[in-house]
Amino acid sequence: MTLAGREIIVRRTRDHRRAEEWALVLEAEGLAPRLLHTSSGWIISVPSQHLERAATELWAYESENRATEAEEDHPWPGRAPFYTGLGVAAGLLAFFFFAAWTQESVRWIEHGNASADWILRGQLWRTVTALTLHADFPHVASNAVALVFFLTAVCRSLGPGFGAAMVLGVGALGNLFNAWFHGFDHHSVGASTAVFGALGLLGAIGVVERQRLGIQGRRAWIPLAAGVAILAMLGTGGPRVDLWAHFWGFGAGAGAGICAALFVERPETAPVQLRIGVAAAAAVVLCWIVALA
């Protein structure tokens, strides 16, 4: 893979200390390495004419110090992000059928919808509970399918737990913005705010990563432009579509994605990611406990 035209990536890792070690090794050999951080980890690049020598020096260094290869550092080498997206989608479907089965005894929509009036009066838990409610099966099915793709993509970039927590957070933030925008007499349900929040996250993270790789101008903004195009195609049509909820979800995701890519270090270990994911799931349960109290 080439970088900035005349440079080639020689190694990548998620371990910052290992990346710095590699850079020091190559600097000692006078190979002018460049160390860059992207949403997928740290990369080491060298001028193309030094590629073979750089690879040889790093191989010798690792052999001498019995270091493992960078790929072995990946805490989610397989399908953890996909299983996260699939699990969240299955959870939405399971809750839809459970709510339909118990609707005579529990007024789920009444307790948990994103009522602008009640949210602005302080019932902020509704911004979360509304993401789990759906008016009918086509509604929940379409959101479940979308989350399998979009949430999986976010989790591949940020990690399964952190990615899921971010999507939940921007979905809730989108509902809050939507309530503030409408001000009163507005009710909504559905995970689509989080779906388009995930899309905004992907676009913003893609822009920051492309700029870090030396891509400037209009080409750097292609991921966000693609997200806007998908929002226009999927988020503006159909019966009973809350266009503004989709817009605010996308906007919240784009803003959070830029902040995450620029200022937040991705948690690198699987246990930390698991704890973040469990905390996100617990937050949903807690919001429902408060809503039904």
Rosetta blueprint (number, residue, H / E / L):
1 M L
2 T E
3 L E
4 A L
5 G L
6 R L
7 E E
8 I E
9 I E
10 V E
11 R E
12 R E
13 T E
14 R L
15 D L
16 H H
17 R H
18 R H
19 A H
20 E H
21 E H
22 W H
23 A H
24 L H
25 V H
26 L H
27 E H
28 A H
29 E L
30 G L
31 L L
32 A L
33 P L
34 R E
35 L E
36 L E
37 H E
38 T E
39 S L
40 S L
41 G E
42 W E
43 I E
44 I E
45 S E
46 V E
47 P E
48 S H
49 Q H
50 H H
51 L H
52 E H
53 R H
54 A H
55 A H
56 T H
57 E H
58 L H
59 W H
60 A H
61 Y H
62 E H
63 S H
64 E H
65 N H
66 R L
67 A L
68 T L
69 E L
70 A H
71 E H
72 E H
73 D H
74 H L
75 P L
76 W L
77 P L
78 G L
79 R L
80 A H
81 P H
82 F H
83 Y H
84 T H
85 G H
86 L H
87 G H
88 V H
89 A H
90 A H
91 G H
92 L H
93 L H
94 A H
95 F H
96 F H
97 F H
98 F H
99 A H
100 A H
101 W H
102 T L
103 Q L
104 E L
105 S L
106 V L
107 R L
108 W H
109 I H
110 E H
111 H H
112 G H
113 N L
114 A L
115 S L
116 A H
117 D H
118 W H
119 I H
120 L H
121 R L
122 G L
123 Q L
124 L L
125 W L
126 R H
127 T H
128 V H
129 T H
130 A H
131 L H
132 T H
133 L L
134 H L
135 A L
136 D L
137 F H
138 P H
139 H H
140 V H
141 A H
142 S H
143 N H
144 A H
145 V H
146 A H
147 L H
148 V H
149 F H
150 F H
151 L H
152 T H
153 A H
154 V H
155 C H
156 R H
157 S H
158 L H
159 G L
160 P H
161 G H
162 F H
163 G H
164 A H
165 A H
166 M H
167 V H
168 L H
169 G H
170 V H
171 G H
172 A H
173 L H
174 G H
175 N H
176 L H
177 F H
178 N H
179 A H
180 W H
181 F H
182 H H
183 G L
184 F L
185 D L
186 H L
187 H L
188 S L
189 V L
190 G L
191 A L
192 S H
193 T H
194 A H
195 V H
196 F H
197 G H
198 A H
199 L H
200 G H
201 L H
202 L H
203 G H
204 A H
205 I H
206 G H
207 V H
208 V H
209 E H
210 R H
211 Q H
212 R H
213 L L
214 G L
215 I L
216 Q L
217 G H
218 R H
219 R H
220 A H
221 W H
222 I H
223 P H
224 L H
225 A H
226 A H
227 G H
228 V H
229 A H
230 I H
231 L H
232 A H
233 M H
234 L H
235 G L
236 T L
237 G L
238 G L
239 P L
240 R L
241 V L
242 D L
243 L H
244 W H
245 A H
246 H H
247 F H
248 W H
249 G H
250 F H
251 G H
252 A H
253 G H
254 A H
255 G H
256 A H
257 G H
258 I H
259 C H
260 A H
261 A H
262 L H
263 F H
264 V L
265 E L
266 R L
267 P L
268 E L
269 T L
270 A H
271 P H
272 V H
273 Q H
274 L H
275 R H
276 I H
277 G H
278 V H
279 A H
280 A H
281 A H
282 A H
283 A H
284 V H
285 V H
286 L H
287 C H
288 W H
289 I H
290 V H
291 A H
292 L H
293 A L
